[in-house]
Amino acid sequence: MDLTEKPIKQEYIYKGKILNIRVDDALLPDGGSAKREVVEHNGGVMIAPLDDDYNLYFVEQFRYPYMEIVTELPAGKLEKGEEALSAGMRELKEETGATADNITSLGKLYPSPGYTSEIIYLYLARGLSFGEQELDFDEFLEIKKIHLDKAVKMVMDGEIPDSKTQVAILKIKLLKDEGLI
């Protein structure tokens, strides 16, 4: 069975700096139609700085939509046309002051495929050297070093609710346990 849905009509109801919102009429596989609400987003990148002692470097920052401080791995949005790896290296330097000798892809994540086109690209950074942070004018955060094993426990105990951070931590732990890093 072909599960593909095809757009018939698209209507933008909001266009912003970070996202666009549109409502589509979609042709369903059985010939019927349905409304689909879509949040268009350029995507993002997350980079997990891991030192030789298996410590990860997190950032803690206030996340306005949740009205709370969130512990997460360094991340940011992609600018239109920006390549994910270079954006990851940029975010690593901006948020932690670090550069890395070795960057490995950890894949990609669809944070909520039911309504957004956002894709988050995940990377592991090794061979770290630290310098000065280069925070954006409206960015306020603190760096927190946490051992990988403790970070896994924090994920399992619900202390790290950010999905991209959870996925990266668990992937890195699996890679370590399999002797791949």
N, C-alpha and C positions, 0 to 999 in steps of 0.2 A: 504494500500500500504506500502510495506517495503521501507523506505527511506535510508537504510544503504548502505554506500559505502565501498568497501573492497580493501585494498592495494594489488596490483599485484606485484609491484616492487618498491623498495626504494633505492635511491641513495643519499648519503651524499655528499654535495658540500662544506661544511665548518663544522669544529668541533672546538669549542672554550671553554674558561673557563666558560662563562655564558650561551652560547646558541650553538645549532647545527642547521644547515639548511640542509634540504633534499628536494628532488623533487621525488614525488611518481607518479606512474601510478596507477590509481584507477579504479576499476570496478564499474560502475554506476548501479542504480536500474533497468534501462531499458536494461542492457546488454552492453551498450556502455562503452567507457573508456574516462578518462580525466586526465590531469596533475594536481597535487595538490602540491603547495609549502608550506612547513611546517617549522616553527621555533620552535624547541624543547627548552623548558625552564623548569628548576626544579620547578618553581613557586615562590611565594613570600608570605609575610605576612604583614599586616598593623594592628597597634594597636592604638586605640583612647583613650588617657588618659583623663578622665573626672573627675573633682573635685566635691566636694559637692555643690558648687555654680554654677554648670553647665558651667564651663570654660573648654575648650579643650586646650591641649598643642600641638602646631604645631611646625614643623621645617621648616625653610626656608633654601634652599640650591640651589646652581647652578646646573642645569640639562643640561649637555653637549648637548644631542641631540636637545634641544630646544634653547640652547644658552641664557638661562634666569634663573633668580632666581624663584623658584617655592615654594609656600606655600602648605605644605602637612602634613598629620599626619605621625607619625613615621612608618617606613616600611623598609623592606629589603628582600633580596632573600633567599630562602631556600637552604641550602647545600644539596647535594644528600643524601637522606635517612633521613633528619632531620624532626622532628615532628613540625607541624605548631605552636602549642601553645607554646612550649618551644622557638621556634625562635621568636615569638612575644614578649615574656617576655625578651628575650635577646636584641632585638631591642629597646624595651622600656627603658631598663637600659642604653644601649649604647648611644642612641640619646638624652634622656632627663634626665638621672640620676635617673629615677623613678622606683619604684617597686609598685606592686598592690596587695591588699588583695583579690580582686575579679575580675576574668576575665570571660567575657561572649562572646560566639561566635555570630557574626553578619552575619554568612554565608560565602559564597565564591563568587568570581567574576571572570568571564571569560573576560579579558580585550579586546580581539579581536579574537573571535572564528573562523574567516574566515581564519586565517593563523598561529596562535600560539597555542601551547599546554599549555601555562602558565595559572595557577590558582592562584589567590590571595585570601588568607584566611583572613577574617576580624574579629577583636576582639575589645571589649570594655573593658577598664581597669578602675576599681573604687577602692576606698580605697587607694589613692596614698600616698606614702612617697617618698621624694626627697633626693637624695645624689649627688654624682659626676657622670658626664657623663663619658663614656668609648668609645670615638670615635675611629674608625679605623684610621690608619695613613693617609689615603687619603680622609678623611671625614671632611668637614668644613661646619658647619651649625649654625644657631641661633635659639633659642627657642622663640616662640611667644605664649602668652596666649590670647585666644579669646573666648568670651562668645558664647555659642551654638546658641543663636538667631542671633547674628551678623554673625557667620559663615554661617548660612543658607542664610542670605541676601547676603553674599559674593559669595556663590554658585550661587544664582539666578541672581546676577549682573555680573557673568562671571569672578570674581576675583580669583576664585579657579578652575583652569581647570583640575586638576588631578582627574581622574575618580574614583579611589579607595577612595580618600578623600571625593569626592562629595557623593558617595553612603553611606559611613559611617556616614557623618554628617546628611543626610536626614533620615537614619534609626534611628539614635539616637534621633533626633527631634521627630519622630513619636512615638518611645518608651516612651519618656518623656511626650508627649501630651496624650498618652493613660494611663499614670500613672504606667507604667511598670518599670520605673527607677526613 
